[in-house]
């Protein structure tokens, strides 16, 4: 739950008293023009950026998939999986089992020893998404997670969202893909001026 | 135990990442060697210059390692790591690298310049390498980007090389103690405890600075439960 969150970068106001509530099992699409503050709001919700005022409360652990993959350039998928798995207390074997299951679900196609700089943008993004899911979080914050996906994977991504929502996860997806908005439960638009969300349906 | 495992896995992953950067690895050796070899004809100052120049290589590698992974570090903290574990993981990999480079580089300088005390030379050069790790991390934790960090690194190490070894400015810089050890190795006498104490104090101060600033730079807010 986001309550009256505001954020400025220098003199530029980005978010102005934004409220947003997402329930378990709900998929919310966060839309808005470039510069409306979507990524900033997601980062505040994830805890990576501090809001100037307002507060965020959560009932579950958070999984965050950033817009551009935050990965080590010269590590491969398995190495990333082991590293992120260790953060949540998984052994090497358990982390690989969990991570590879997620990668299979997302049709990850790279060779095991391919490092991230040699992966295509879409493949890198699948790894990025799988890492966000490693801890089986109750809240998923996905910032345009499908960039570089081919058409089939893109359609599958929305199927996955519905599966995850069915498992009780609360999901927020930053998206510009208005054609897919019928696949979410609610659309929230962030407007640059004034910076207040408007609920469309 | 979990903490140790997380530190070790970070050390392993930093190692895997750096060991795949073959050109960078070559430059880690070539850079200080080129300082030394280009001035070897000028006398014993070459050993001191080459030894301290190792700070460019190891400090630069540390700086890059820390600054290029701020985003992934923050994500790892969101995923359960603590800033101190990321810091220690980086040190756990880079410190042995510094020792290996120092060993090879000392062998090169000892073979050409014949210091009176090769053991003290090894100690001095190793301390330059080890001190470069917290030095690079401290810079990376304070400055925002690679360019600024590189300029600070060049500035500090450059001044250390340029000033008279016993000047007041030299004593205030991080590699003063290690440089003194290197110079002691050439004449073969003099106290070692003072320089080693200076190195230890400076290294500790750099690590404290790094810990404080990394904590704030990589901070992840834990939201209140509903």
Interface residues (C-beta under 8 A of the other chain):
Chain A: X1 X45 X46 X47 X48 X50 X55 X56 X57 X58 X59 X62 X64 X66 X70 X71 X72 X73 X74 X75 X79 X82 X83 X84 X86 X87 X88 X89 X115 X131 X134 X135
Chain B: X2 X5 X6 X9 X10 X13 X16 X17 X20 X21 X68 X69 X71 X72 X74 X75 X76 X78 X79 X80 X81 X219 X220 X221 X222 X223 X224 X225 X226
